[in-house]
Amino acid sequence: MGRMKEYYLNNLDWEHEHINPPPMEEPMFCSDQSPAITCPNCFQGQIDMNYTKKEGVCKSCGQEFILIDSRTVRFK
């Protein structure tokens, strides 16, 4: 095997190990139905979401949120 081909194959192996991100983890669920979303305001409580209205309230600080994505919220 030539030097350049060996260098290329070693570089591919290194890129595969170091650059590619690991697969996404499954969201942590606190029950069978809703994912646990940590409050971005106090970082202590979980957000109690109402998925039909796409609104939620933090259990510890009382801040209200609007659901954007499955685990993305914004302040109301």
C-alpha positions as CSV (number, residue, x, y, z in Angstrom):
1,M,0.0,0.0,0.0
2,G,1.3,3.4,-0.9
3,R,2.1,6.1,1.7
4,M,-0.7,8.4,0.5
5,K,-3.3,5.7,0.5
6,E,-2.2,4.6,4.0
7,Y,-2.4,8.3,5.2
8,Y,-5.8,8.7,3.7
9,L,-7.2,5.5,5.3
10,N,-5.7,6.5,8.7
11,N,-7.3,10.0,8.4
12,L,-10.7,8.4,7.6
13,D,-10.5,6.3,10.7
14,W,-9.5,9.3,12.8
15,E,-12.4,11.4,11.4
16,H,-14.9,8.7,12.0
17,E,-13.8,8.3,15.7
18,H,-13.4,12.0,16.6
19,I,-15.6,14.2,14.3
20,N,-18.8,12.3,13.9
21,P,-21.2,13.1,16.8
22,P,-22.5,10.2,18.9
23,P,-26.1,9.1,18.2
24,M,-28.8,11.1,20.0
25,E,-30.0,9.8,23.3
26,E,-33.6,9.0,23.9
27,P,-35.3,11.8,26.0
28,M,-35.6,11.1,29.7
29,F,-39.2,10.4,30.6
30,C,-40.7,11.0,34.0
31,S,-43.8,9.0,33.1
32,D,-44.9,7.0,30.1
33,Q,-46.4,10.0,28.4
34,S,-44.3,13.2,28.7
35,P,-40.6,13.9,28.6
36,A,-39.0,15.6,31.6
37,I,-38.2,19.2,30.7
38,T,-36.0,21.1,33.1
39,C,-37.0,24.7,33.8
40,P,-34.6,27.1,32.1
41,N,-35.5,29.8,34.7
42,C,-34.5,28.1,37.9
43,F,-32.8,24.9,36.7
44,Q,-34.4,23.0,39.6
45,G,-38.0,22.1,38.8
46,Q,-39.7,20.2,36.0
47,I,-42.2,21.9,33.7
48,D,-45.7,20.5,34.0
49,M,-46.9,20.7,30.3
50,N,-50.4,20.8,29.0
51,Y,-49.8,19.4,25.5
52,T,-53.3,20.2,24.1
53,K,-52.7,24.0,24.8
54,K,-48.9,23.7,24.3
55,E,-48.4,25.6,27.6
56,G,-46.6,24.7,30.8
57,V,-45.7,25.9,34.2
58,C,-42.6,25.2,36.3
59,K,-43.5,23.2,39.5
60,S,-40.9,25.0,41.7
61,C,-40.7,28.7,40.5
62,G,-44.1,29.1,38.8
63,Q,-42.7,30.5,35.5
64,E,-45.0,29.9,32.5
65,F,-43.7,28.5,29.2
66,I,-45.0,27.8,25.6
67,L,-44.0,24.5,23.9
68,I,-42.1,25.0,20.7
69,D,-40.8,21.5,19.9
70,S,-40.9,18.2,21.8
71,R,-38.3,19.4,24.3
72,T,-38.0,23.1,23.4
73,V,-39.8,25.8,25.4
74,R,-39.8,29.6,25.5
75,F,-40.9,32.0,28.1
76,K,-44.5,33.2,28.0
